[in-house]
Amino acid sequence: MDKPVSNFNFRLMALCLKLRDLFLPRDIILKEAQIKPRFVVLDFGCGPGSFTITAAEIVGPAGKVYALDIHPLAGQMVQKAASKKGLQNIEIINSDCTTSLKNESVDVVMLYDTFHMLSDPQAVLQELHRVLKPDGVLSFNDHHMKEKEIISGITASGLFRLIRKGKKGMYTFMKELD
């Protein structure tokens, strides 16, 4: 499906994201995702893991965060950051789309700054719909896209409906039931 960027480009992106995190901490963004202790979260396109680590701290040891990315360096960076913080509730998935998670097993999917890069966004949306619990939500942000593109891109398939537009370009979509 998609191809990972070069290691150099990935490391450059990771550095830029670390700088971003200094000015806008991830916990402020994740408040809008309404992640709670004991939740199961999927960070789809986790990159170096700044959202993954923060989500893992929020869900606590009774929760779980799956960090999915196509780039092998992403998993390595997430593991290193989790180890530094003593987090043991993160599982790495190296994939471009398929999660291998059970049906309806995830409370929140975080899809941040990834959608614009997908070669087959509908396949990804179908996978996210499959793994989300009936009351699960897709927390979405992609600063590379305009609002109209975001809403139509996520809702056109009929798998999700917009329930909230938050601050800082955050959108929350509810899983549509079959």
C-alpha positions as CSV (number, residue, x, y, z in Angstrom):
1,M,0.0,0.0,0.0
2,D,2.2,2.9,1.2
3,K,6.0,3.1,1.4
4,P,7.8,4.5,4.3
5,V,9.9,7.7,3.9
6,S,13.7,7.4,4.1
7,N,15.3,7.0,7.5
8,F,16.8,10.5,7.2
9,N,13.4,12.1,6.5
10,F,11.8,10.1,9.3
11,R,14.4,11.3,11.8
12,L,14.0,14.9,10.5
13,M,10.3,14.7,11.0
14,A,10.8,13.3,14.5
15,L,13.0,16.2,15.4
16,C,10.4,18.7,14.1
17,L,7.7,16.9,16.1
18,K,9.8,17.2,19.3
19,L,10.1,20.9,18.8
20,R,6.3,21.1,18.2
21,D,5.7,19.2,21.4
22,L,7.6,21.8,23.4
23,F,5.2,24.5,22.4
24,L,2.0,22.5,22.4
25,P,2.1,19.6,24.8
26,R,0.2,16.5,23.6
27,D,-2.0,16.2,26.7
28,I,-3.8,19.4,25.7
29,I,-4.7,17.8,22.3
30,L,-5.6,14.5,23.8
31,K,-8.1,16.0,26.2
32,E,-10.3,16.5,23.2
33,A,-10.0,12.8,22.3
34,Q,-11.6,12.1,25.8
35,I,-9.2,9.2,26.5
36,K,-9.8,7.7,29.9
37,P,-8.0,5.3,32.2
38,R,-8.4,1.6,31.2
39,F,-9.2,2.6,27.5
40,V,-7.7,0.7,24.6
41,V,-6.3,3.2,22.1
42,L,-4.9,2.8,18.6
43,D,-2.4,5.5,17.4
44,F,-2.6,4.9,13.7
45,G,0.5,6.4,12.1
46,C,2.2,6.9,15.4
47,G,5.5,8.3,14.1
48,P,8.0,8.8,16.9
49,G,5.2,8.4,19.5
50,S,4.6,11.7,21.2
51,F,0.8,11.0,21.2
52,T,1.4,7.3,22.0
53,I,3.4,8.0,25.1
54,T,0.9,10.6,26.4
55,A,-2.1,8.3,25.7
56,A,-0.3,5.4,27.5
57,E,0.1,7.6,30.6
58,I,-3.6,8.6,30.5
59,V,-5.0,5.0,30.1
60,G,-2.6,3.8,32.8
61,P,-1.4,0.2,33.5
62,A,-5.0,-1.2,33.1
63,G,-5.3,0.3,29.6
64,K,-3.5,-0.4,26.4
65,V,-2.1,1.6,23.5
66,Y,-1.3,0.1,20.1
67,A,1.3,2.2,18.2
68,L,1.0,1.5,14.4
69,D,3.3,2.8,11.8
70,I,4.7,1.6,8.5
71,H,8.2,2.9,9.3
72,P,10.4,0.5,11.4
73,L,12.1,3.5,13.1
74,A,8.7,4.5,14.6
75,G,8.5,1.4,16.6
76,Q,12.0,1.7,17.8
77,M,11.5,5.3,18.9
78,V,8.2,4.5,20.6
79,Q,9.9,1.5,22.5
80,K,12.8,3.7,23.6
81,A,10.5,6.5,24.9
82,A,8.2,4.0,26.6
83,S,11.2,2.3,28.3
84,K,12.5,5.7,29.5
85,K,9.1,6.4,31.1
86,G,8.7,2.8,32.4
87,L,5.5,2.3,30.4
88,Q,4.6,-1.3,29.7
89,N,1.1,-0.8,28.2
90,I,2.2,-0.1,24.6
91,E,2.4,-2.6,21.8
92,I,4.0,-1.8,18.5
93,I,2.4,-2.8,15.2
94,N,4.5,-2.4,12.0
95,S,2.0,-2.2,9.2
96,D,0.6,0.0,6.5
97,C,-3.0,-0.7,7.2
98,T,-3.9,-4.0,8.8
99,T,-3.9,-3.9,12.6
100,S,-4.5,-7.6,13.4
101,L,-6.6,-6.4,16.3
102,K,-9.9,-8.1,17.3
103,N,-13.1,-6.7,15.9
104,E,-14.6,-4.0,18.2
105,S,-11.7,-3.9,20.6
106,V,-10.6,-0.3,20.5
107,D,-12.2,2.7,22.4
108,V,-10.4,5.5,20.6
109,V,-8.4,5.7,17.3
110,M,-6.0,8.6,17.0
111,L,-5.4,9.5,13.3
112,Y,-3.2,12.5,13.4
113,D,-1.3,14.1,10.4
114,T,-1.5,10.8,8.5
115,F,-4.6,10.8,6.4
116,H,-3.2,13.0,3.6
117,M,-0.4,10.5,3.0
118,L,-2.5,7.4,2.6
119,S,-2.6,5.8,-0.8
120,D,-5.8,3.9,0.1
121,P,-7.6,5.9,2.8
122,Q,-10.8,3.9,2.4
123,A,-9.0,0.7,3.3
124,V,-7.7,2.3,6.4
125,L,-11.1,3.7,7.3
126,Q,-12.6,0.2,6.9
127,E,-9.9,-1.2,9.2
128,L,-10.5,1.5,11.8
129,H,-14.2,1.0,11.7
130,R,-13.7,-2.8,12.2
131,V,-11.6,-2.4,15.3
132,L,-13.6,0.4,17.0
133,K,-16.1,-0.6,19.6
134,P,-19.7,0.3,18.8
135,D,-19.4,3.5,20.9
136,G,-15.8,4.1,19.8
137,V,-14.5,7.3,18.3
138,L,-12.0,8.4,15.7
139,S,-10.1,11.4,16.9
140,F,-8.7,13.2,13.8
141,N,-6.4,16.0,12.9
142,D,-4.5,16.7,9.7
143,H,-3.2,20.2,9.3
144,H,-2.4,19.4,5.6
145,M,-6.1,19.3,4.8
146,K,-8.9,21.8,4.7
147,E,-12.0,21.2,6.8
148,K,-14.2,20.3,3.9
149,E,-11.7,17.7,2.7
150,I,-11.5,16.2,6.2
151,I,-15.2,15.9,6.8
152,S,-15.9,14.5,3.3
153,G,-12.9,12.3,3.4
154,I,-14.0,10.6,6.6
155,T,-17.8,10.6,6.2
156,A,-18.2,9.9,2.5
157,S,-17.9,6.1,3.0
158,G,-20.8,6.1,5.6
159,L,-18.5,4.5,8.2
160,F,-18.2,7.5,10.4
161,R,-20.2,10.7,11.2
162,L,-18.8,13.9,12.6
163,I,-19.9,14.5,16.2
164,R,-17.6,17.4,17.3
165,K,-15.2,19.9,15.9
166,G,-12.8,20.9,18.6
167,K,-10.1,23.4,19.0
168,K,-6.8,23.4,17.1
169,G,-8.2,21.5,14.1
170,M,-9.4,18.5,16.1
171,Y,-12.4,16.5,14.8
172,T,-14.2,13.7,16.6
173,F,-16.1,11.1,14.5
174,M,-18.4,8.4,15.8
175,K,-18.5,5.0,14.3
176,E,-21.6,4.4,12.3
177,L,-23.2,1.0,13.2
178,D,-24.1,-1.4,10.4
